[in-house]
Amino acid sequence: QVQLVESGGGLVQAGGSLRLSCAASDRTLSTNTMAWFRQAPGKEREFLAAITSNIDHTSYADSVKGRFTISRDNAKNMVYLQMNSLEAEDTAVYYCAADQIRNYAGSNPTYYNLWGQGTQVTVSS
């Protein structure tokens, strides 16, 4: 069973940056569309960004477009989320997810069948 493990979360001041990482336990991640979501207390899980396996397509939520960048290194089985100009509203638990079926950078969380345990990001204002 492939596992996803996020890291890189923490406490940062508003306007600062963080880079989240997501590591897969085996090489199958390189064939999957990958995405980042987040969930704040009392809110639904929110799509942030997705990237296809061959890196030919990415998609972003309007709320993070221009501030967040998704990338991947298939040789290292890693996916990243670079977050700049962070705001207090970005405070949430951040999850990476894999769609092991489609080659499509979709925003629907039901497309993603494999999830990490999440990493907390707290932005102080």
Protein Blocks (a to p, Z undefined) as FASTA:
>chain_A
ZZdddehiacddehiacddddddfbfklmmpccddddddehiacddfbdcdfkopaccdd
fklgojaccdddfknopacdddehiafklgccddddddfkbccddfbfklpmbdcebjad
dddZZ
